[in-house]
Amino acid sequence: MIGRSALRLAVAGVGALTLSGCALLSSPEPAQLYRFGFTVDAPSPEGQRPAPLSVSIRRIEFPDAAQGERILGVTGNETAYIGGARWVTAAENLFDDDLRSAFASRADQIRVLNRSEPGTPPYVLQVTVTTFEARYAPGAQDAAPTVVVTARAQLRTTPERNTGDGAIRPEQAAAVERTFSISEPAAANRVSAIVDAFDRASRDLNSQIADWTIQSAPASVRQGAGR
């Protein structure tokens, strides 16, 4: 159980405070590694029709405090990191993998282009995560936190290159935006329960982003991409 008294304001120059058990860590200890999100194997192209829509996903933008391998906890204006626990790799990388997995599970409707693929995709998706934290209610001693994940998604069309001079005029492009937010209560004030809440929240949010991307594509673009 993570003690509520362990949350303290992180002070610059002193270093980030951490939570562990029911007290602050006094010395470094090996950390248990966790991950969130799911992985979907890429479908075999044999015998399958190409997806009618393709999109390029830009690198995920993450808030500074939530970047990296530490798990952020917040109580009011106070922040701390959960001691004895880390993500297996940077949170922004896990989030990116989870988002791509959400699209991969919809491979019959949309295909995510590799960042190294040449050409101009009909759509570019930019996801900016603005909140990724375990949020505790002030004064609620030993209460389980609520994981809050909020992201802004922008879907931008890229006009086809002109066959004459090869130029793309910026004014031809169009963009739609939407903010997604998930609040997922942890089942208990334990690290494993908090990680489970991060997992559920991320999957839910990224599934919504994938569905919104598909629904936001005009029929003309979907039909043109499938030709």
Phi, psi and chi 1 to 4 in degrees:
 res  aa     phi    psi   chi1   chi2   chi3   chi4
   1 MET       -  139.3 -179.7  177.4   65.3      -
   2 ILE   -94.1  117.1  -60.9  173.9      -      -
   3 GLY   -71.1  136.8      -      -      -      -
   4 ARG   -67.9  -29.3  -59.9  -70.6  -68.4  102.6
   5 SER   -68.0  -11.8   60.7      -      -      -
   6 ALA   -79.8  -14.0      -      -      -      -
   7 LEU   -77.3  124.7  -79.0  173.4      -      -
   8 ARG  -139.1  159.8  -65.0  -69.6 -173.6  -88.5
   9 LEU   -67.3  128.4 -178.6   64.0      -      -
  10 ALA   -75.5  123.7      -      -      -      -
  11 VAL  -107.2  130.2 -179.2      -      -      -
  12 ALA   -63.6  138.5      -      -      -      -
  13 GLY    91.1  -21.4      -      -      -      -
  14 VAL   -96.9  -30.9  175.8      -      -      -
  15 GLY   108.2  161.2      -      -      -      -
  16 ALA   -72.2  130.7      -      -      -      -
  17 LEU   -78.8  153.9  -62.4  180.0      -      -
  18 THR  -128.9  160.6   57.6      -      -      -
  19 LEU  -108.2  138.6  -58.8  171.5      -      -
  20 SER  -155.7  127.2  177.3      -      -      -
  21 GLY    56.6 -123.2      -      -      -      -
  22 CYS  -115.3   17.8  -67.6      -      -      -
  23 ALA  -152.6  163.6      -      -      -      -
  24 LEU   -70.1  145.0  -72.4  172.3      -      -
  25 LEU   -68.1  134.4  -74.5  173.0      -      -
  26 SER   -96.1  -18.3   57.8      -      -      -
  27 SER  -149.4  153.6   60.4      -      -      -
  28 PRO   -61.1  139.0  -20.9   32.6      -      -
  29 GLU  -133.3  156.0  -66.0 -178.7    3.4      -
  30 PRO   -56.5  137.6  -23.4   33.7      -      -
  31 ALA  -101.0  140.5      -      -      -      -
  32 GLN   -76.3  134.3  175.6   65.2   48.3      -
  33 LEU   -96.9  141.0  -59.2 -179.5      -      -
  34 TYR  -133.0  162.1  -64.7   90.3      -      -
  35 ARG  -138.1  166.8   63.4  168.6  -63.6  127.6
  36 PHE  -138.5  165.7   61.8   86.0      -      -
  37 GLY    88.5  171.4      -      -      -      -
  38 PHE  -125.6  159.1   58.3   92.1      -      -
  39 THR  -117.4  129.1  -59.1      -      -      -
  40 VAL  -114.6  126.1  175.8      -      -      -
  41 ASP   -64.8  141.2  -66.8  -26.8      -      -
  42 ALA   -63.0  132.1      -      -      -      -
  43 PRO   -67.9  149.4   26.1  -34.1      -      -
  44 SER   -72.2  134.6  171.1      -      -      -
  45 PRO   -74.9  -12.4   28.2  -34.6      -      -
  46 GLU   -68.0  127.0  -63.0 -178.9    3.6      -
  47 GLY    73.7   10.1      -      -      -      -
  48 GLN  -114.8  144.1  -66.5 -169.0    8.7      -
  49 ARG   -75.7  145.3  -63.3  178.7   58.5 -174.1
  50 PRO   -65.5  147.4   23.4  -33.5      -      -
  51 ALA   -62.6  142.7      -      -      -      -
  52 PRO   -74.0   -6.3   28.3  -35.0      -      -
  53 LEU  -142.3  142.2  176.0   65.5      -      -
  54 SER  -129.5  150.3   59.4      -      -      -
  55 VAL  -144.8  147.2   63.7      -      -      -
  56 SER  -107.1  130.8  174.3      -      -      -
  57 ILE  -104.5  121.4  -59.5  178.0      -      -
  58 ARG   -75.3  166.2  -69.7 -170.9  171.1  179.8
  59 ARG   -61.5  139.1  -65.0 -168.9 -177.6  -80.7
  60 ILE   -67.2  134.9  -57.9  -64.2      -      -
  61 GLU   -98.5  133.9  -64.6 -176.7    5.3      -
  62 PHE  -127.3  149.1 -122.0   64.3      -      -
  63 PRO   -65.0  144.6   21.6  -31.7      -      -
  64 ASP   -55.1  -44.0  -69.7  -17.7      -      -
  65 ALA   -67.3  -24.1      -      -      -      -
  66 ALA   -99.4   -3.8      -      -      -      -
  67 GLN   -69.7  158.7  -73.3 -178.2   11.4      -
  68 GLY    86.0 -158.2      -      -      -      -
  69 GLU   -97.4   -9.2  -59.5  170.9    1.1      -
  70 ARG   -83.4  150.3  -65.5  179.1  -62.1 -179.5
  71 ILE  -101.5  118.1  -55.5  174.3      -      -
  72 LEU   -86.1  132.6  179.5   63.8      -      -
  73 GLY  -119.7  144.6      -      -      -      -
  74 VAL  -135.3  134.6  176.0      -      -      -
  75 THR  -130.8  105.9  -56.5      -      -      -
  76 GLY    59.6 -120.6      -      -      -      -
  77 ASN   -94.1    3.2  -67.2  -32.3      -      -
  78 GLU   -98.1  140.2  -61.0 -177.6   -2.9      -
  79 THR  -127.1  151.0   62.4      -      -      -
  80 ALA  -157.5  164.2      -      -      -      -
  81 TYR  -110.5  146.0  -66.6  101.9      -      -
  82 ILE   -73.2  118.5  -63.7  177.2      -      -
  83 GLY   -75.7  149.7      -      -      -      -
  84 GLY    75.1    9.0      -      -      -      -
  85 ALA  -145.0  137.2      -      -      -      -
  86 ARG  -143.9  157.1  -72.2  178.1  177.9  -92.9
  87 TRP   -71.4  149.6  -59.5  122.2      -      -
  88 VAL   -66.7  -24.9   68.7      -      -      -
  89 THR  -148.6  178.9 -172.6      -      -      -
  90 ALA   -55.9  139.6      -      -      -      -
  91 ALA   -57.9  -36.7      -      -      -      -
  92 GLU   -66.8  -30.0   56.4  -90.8   30.6      -
  93 ASN   -72.2  -42.1  -66.2  -21.5      -      -
  94 LEU   -62.6  -39.3  -68.7  173.2      -      -
  95 PHE   -65.6  -41.9 -167.8   92.4      -      -
  96 ASP   -62.0  -44.0 -176.6   86.4      -      -
  97 ASP   -61.7  -41.4  -70.7  -16.3      -      -
  98 ASP   -66.2  -40.7 -174.7   51.5      -      -
  99 LEU   -62.3  -44.7  177.5   61.3      -      -
 100 ARG   -66.1  -33.1  -70.8  173.8  177.2  -85.9
 101 SER   -66.7  -37.2  -66.0      -      -      -
 102 ALA   -61.1  -40.1      -      -      -      -
 103 PHE   -70.7  -38.8  -80.9   94.6      -      -
 104 ALA   -61.9  -31.6      -      -      -      -
 105 SER   -74.3   -5.3   66.9      -      -      -
 106 ARG  -120.3   35.6  -64.1  157.3  174.2   78.5
 107 ALA   -63.2  -20.9      -      -      -      -
 108 ASP   -77.4  -11.1   59.2  -30.0      -      -
 109 GLN  -112.3  -27.9  -57.2  176.8   70.0      -
 110 ILE  -155.1  147.0 -169.7  167.8      -      -
 111 ARG  -123.3  132.7 -176.3  173.5   79.4   91.2
 112 VAL   -90.8  123.3  174.8      -      -      -
 113 LEU   -77.8  142.4  -58.6  176.6      -      -
 114 ASN   -65.8  147.5  -66.6  -33.1      -      -
 115 ARG   -64.1  -20.5  -66.2 -171.8  176.4  108.8
 116 SER   -90.4   -5.7   59.3      -      -      -
 117 GLU   -68.6  137.0  -72.8 -169.7   53.1      -
 118 PRO   -76.3  168.5   29.3  -35.6      -      -
 119 GLY    95.3  175.3      -      -      -      -
 120 THR  -110.3  114.1  -57.6      -      -      -
 121 PRO   -72.6  153.9   28.4  -35.1      -      -
 122 PRO   -67.6  -23.9   23.4  -33.0      -      -
 123 TYR  -135.6  146.5  -83.8  102.7      -      -
 124 VAL  -127.0  127.1  174.0      -      -      -
 125 LEU  -109.4  125.6  176.8   65.8      -      -
 126 GLN  -115.7  122.6  174.8   68.6   66.3      -
 127 VAL  -114.6  123.6  176.3      -      -      -
 128 THR  -115.6  110.8  -58.5      -      -      -
 129 VAL   -82.5  123.5  177.3      -      -      -
 130 THR  -104.0  -21.8   55.6      -      -      -
 131 THR  -141.4  131.1  -54.6      -      -      -
 132 PHE  -153.7   86.1 -166.4   79.3      -      -
 133 GLU  -155.2  158.2   62.0 -164.4   32.1      -
 134 ALA   -95.0  115.8      -      -      -      -
 135 ARG  -105.2  121.6 -170.1  172.4  -66.1  176.0
 136 TYR   -98.8  144.1  -68.3   84.7      -      -
 137 ALA   -78.7  127.8      -      -      -      -
 138 PRO   -57.4  133.5  -24.8   35.5      -      -
 139 GLY    82.6   -4.1      -      -      -      -
 140 ALA   -90.4   89.3      -      -      -      -
 141 GLN   -61.0  123.4 -174.4   71.1   19.1      -
 142 ASP    61.6   15.3  -64.7  -31.7      -      -
 143 ALA   -76.5  149.0      -      -      -      -
 144 ALA   -69.6  142.8      -      -      -      -
 145 PRO   -81.7  171.6   33.0  -37.0      -      -
 146 THR  -113.4  126.1  -64.4      -      -      -
 147 VAL   -80.5  127.9  167.7      -      -      -
 148 VAL  -119.0  123.1  179.6      -      -      -
 149 VAL  -125.8  121.5 -179.0      -      -      -
 150 THR  -129.0  136.7  -57.5      -      -      -
 151 ALA  -145.1  146.8      -      -      -      -
 152 ARG  -106.9  125.1 -177.1  176.4   66.3 -104.4
 153 ALA  -109.7  133.9      -      -      -      -
 154 GLN  -122.9  124.3 -178.1 -169.6   69.6      -
 155 LEU  -110.2  118.9 -174.4   65.0      -      -
 156 ARG  -119.4  134.4  178.2  169.1   55.4   84.1
 157 THR   -84.6  147.9   60.9      -      -      -
 158 THR  -119.6  116.1   53.8      -      -      -
 159 PRO   -63.7  149.8   24.6  -34.5      -      -
 160 GLU   -65.6  147.9  -65.8 -177.6   -2.2      -
 161 ARG   -67.2  138.5  -69.0 -174.2  179.7  -83.8
 162 ASN   -69.6  129.9 -174.7  -67.0      -      -
 163 THR   -70.4  -13.7   55.7      -      -      -
 164 GLY   -80.2  -66.1      -      -      -      -
 165 ASP  -109.8   -1.6   57.9    9.4      -      -
 166 GLY    74.8   12.2      -      -      -      -
 167 ALA   -88.5  149.4      -      -      -      -
 168 ILE  -116.2  121.5  -69.0  179.8      -      -
 169 ARG   -88.4  124.1  -63.8 -163.8  -58.8  -88.7
 170 PRO   -56.9  -32.7  -24.1   34.3      -      -
 171 GLU   -68.8  -13.3   63.5  -88.7   16.0      -
 172 GLN   -77.3  -22.4  -70.5  179.7  -69.5      -
 173 ALA   -75.6  153.2      -      -      -      -
 174 ALA  -132.8  153.9      -      -      -      -
 175 ALA  -141.4  146.4      -      -      -      -
 176 VAL  -126.5  148.4  -69.3      -      -      -
 177 GLU  -132.0  153.4  -70.2 -171.4    7.8      -
 178 ARG  -155.4  143.6  179.3  175.3  167.0 -177.0
 179 THR  -102.3  131.5  -62.1      -      -      -
 180 PHE  -114.6  140.6  -61.2   83.0      -      -
 181 SER  -145.4  131.9 -173.0      -      -      -
 182 ILE  -125.4  132.0  -58.9  -66.3      -      -
 183 SER  -116.9  115.8  -64.1      -      -      -
 184 GLU  -121.9  108.4 -174.4   68.7   40.5      -
 185 PRO   -67.2  137.7  -17.4   31.2      -      -
 186 ALA   -76.5  145.8      -      -      -      -
 187 ALA   -69.9  -24.0      -      -      -      -
 188 ALA  -158.5  166.8      -      -      -      -
 189 ASN   -88.0   57.6 -168.7   25.9      -      -
 190 ARG  -125.8  152.5  -63.3 -168.4  -51.8  -90.1
 191 VAL   -58.6  -46.0  174.5      -      -      -
 192 SER   -60.8  -38.5   59.2      -      -      -
 193 ALA   -70.7  -36.1      -      -      -      -
 194 ILE   -67.3  -42.5  -65.2  170.0      -      -
 195 VAL   -62.4  -40.9  168.5      -      -      -
 196 ASP   -59.3  -38.7  -74.9  -16.6      -      -
 197 ALA   -67.0  -40.1      -      -      -      -
 198 PHE   -59.9  -41.7  -88.2  106.9      -      -
 199 ASP   -62.3  -48.8 -179.3   71.6      -      -
 200 ARG   -64.3  -43.2  -66.5 -168.3  -57.5  -88.0
 201 ALA   -64.3  -43.2      -      -      -      -
 202 SER   -66.0  -44.1  -61.9      -      -      -
 203 ARG   -62.0  -45.1  -67.2 -168.9 -167.7 -157.1
 204 ASP   -61.7  -48.6 -171.2   -3.5      -      -
 205 LEU   -63.4  -44.8 -173.0  139.0      -      -
 206 ASN   -69.6  -32.3  -76.0  -31.9      -      -
 207 SER   -64.0  -39.9  -67.0      -      -      -
 208 GLN   -65.1  -39.5  -70.2 -174.1   32.4      -
 209 ILE   -64.3  -42.7  -69.6  176.5      -      -
 210 ALA   -62.6  -46.2      -      -      -      -
 211 ASP   -63.7  -41.9  -71.2  -24.0      -      -
 212 TRP   -63.0  -40.1  170.1   78.9      -      -
 213 THR   -60.2  -45.2  -60.1      -      -      -
 214 ILE   -64.7  -44.3  -64.9  169.0      -      -
 215 GLN   -69.8  -26.7  -64.9  164.4    5.5      -
 216 SER   -81.9  -11.4  -62.0      -      -      -
 217 ALA   -76.1  123.7      -      -      -      -
 218 PRO   -60.5  148.4  -21.4   32.0      -      -
 219 ALA   -58.5  -34.3      -      -      -      -
 220 SER   -65.0  -37.9   58.6      -      -      -
 221 VAL   -70.9  -42.0  175.1      -      -      -
 222 ARG   -60.7  -43.9  -70.6 -161.6  -63.9  -94.0
 223 GLN   -68.8  -40.2  -67.6  169.1   -0.3      -
 224 GLY   -66.0  -35.8      -      -      -      -
 225 ALA   -71.0  -24.6      -      -      -      -
 226 GLY   -87.2   -4.1      -      -      -      -
 227 ARG   -76.8      -  -71.5  174.0 -172.2  158.3
